[in-house]
């Protein structure tokens, strides 16, 4: 009966030793380069990827920007078109009255 208990303790000790080794490696990596440095590297990689995608898809980006501009200016554009149609209707009524 003592054999399974000793085996379990040996496995536990081996797992704890492996954990300690991994922890020491992480601490060593962090000592060489901080978390902020790692985040900055990842952010710069993401920006480089975004710039590459933007260069490959200039038409899509231009179309998206145009759509956003039209969306924000939809009210004035609708008013302008409505005003033009109203002027056309008044011109037609005056021509019919004459």
C-alpha positions as CSV (number, residue, x, y, z in Angstrom):
1,X,0.0,0.0,0.0
2,X,2.9,2.3,0.6
3,X,4.0,2.0,-3.0
4,X,1.1,3.9,-4.6
5,X,1.5,6.7,-2.0
6,X,5.2,7.0,-2.7
7,X,4.5,7.0,-6.5
8,X,1.9,9.8,-6.1
9,X,4.4,11.8,-4.0
10,X,7.1,11.3,-6.6
11,X,4.7,12.4,-9.4
12,X,3.7,15.4,-7.4
13,X,7.3,16.4,-6.8
14,X,8.1,15.9,-10.5
15,X,5.2,18.1,-11.5
16,X,6.2,20.8,-8.9
17,X,9.8,20.7,-10.2
18,X,8.5,21.2,-13.8
19,X,6.4,24.1,-12.7
20,X,9.3,25.7,-10.9
21,X,11.4,25.3,-14.0
22,X,8.7,27.0,-16.2
23,X,8.3,29.8,-13.6
24,X,12.0,30.4,-13.6
25,X,12.0,30.6,-17.4
26,X,9.1,33.1,-17.4
27,X,10.8,35.2,-14.7
28,X,14.1,35.2,-16.7
29,X,12.2,36.2,-19.9
30,X,10.5,39.1,-18.1
31,X,13.8,40.2,-16.6
32,X,15.3,40.4,-20.1
33,X,12.3,42.2,-21.6
34,X,9.4,43.9,-19.7
35,X,5.8,43.3,-20.4
36,X,5.5,46.9,-21.7
37,X,8.2,46.1,-24.2
38,X,6.4,43.0,-25.4
39,X,3.1,44.9,-25.8
40,X,4.9,47.6,-27.7
41,X,6.4,45.0,-30.1
42,X,3.0,43.4,-30.6
43,X,1.4,46.8,-31.3
44,X,4.1,47.7,-33.8
45,X,3.6,44.4,-35.5
46,X,-0.2,45.0,-35.7
47,X,0.3,48.5,-37.1
48,X,2.7,47.1,-39.7
49,X,0.1,44.5,-40.7
50,X,-2.7,47.1,-40.8
51,X,-0.5,49.3,-43.0
52,X,0.2,46.4,-45.4
53,X,-3.5,45.6,-45.7
54,X,-4.3,49.3,-46.3
55,X,-1.8,49.5,-49.1
56,X,-3.2,46.4,-50.7
57,X,-6.9,47.6,-50.5
58,X,-6.8,51.3,-51.2
59,X,-10.0,51.2,-53.2
60,X,-11.9,49.6,-50.3
61,X,-10.6,52.1,-47.8
62,X,-11.5,55.0,-50.1
63,X,-15.0,53.6,-50.6
64,X,-15.5,53.2,-46.9
65,X,-14.3,56.7,-46.1
66,X,-16.6,58.0,-48.9
67,X,-19.6,56.1,-47.4
68,X,-18.9,57.5,-44.0
69,X,-18.7,61.0,-45.3
70,X,-22.0,60.6,-47.2
71,X,-23.6,59.1,-44.0
72,X,-22.6,62.1,-42.0
73,X,-23.7,64.6,-44.7
74,X,-27.0,62.7,-45.5
75,X,-29.2,65.4,-43.9
76,X,-27.8,68.3,-45.9
77,X,-27.7,66.2,-49.1
78,X,-31.4,65.2,-48.6
79,X,-32.3,68.8,-48.0
80,X,-30.5,70.0,-51.1
81,X,-32.2,67.4,-53.3
82,X,-35.6,68.1,-51.8
83,X,-35.0,71.8,-52.4
84,X,-34.1,71.2,-56.0
85,X,-37.2,69.1,-56.5
86,X,-39.3,71.8,-54.9
87,X,-37.8,74.4,-57.2
88,X,-38.6,72.1,-60.2
89,X,-42.2,71.7,-59.0
90,X,-42.7,75.5,-58.7
91,X,-41.2,76.1,-62.1
92,X,-43.6,73.5,-63.6
93,X,-46.6,75.1,-61.8
94,X,-45.7,78.6,-63.1
95,X,-45.4,77.2,-66.7
96,X,-48.8,75.5,-66.4
97,X,-50.3,78.7,-65.1
98,X,-49.1,80.7,-68.0
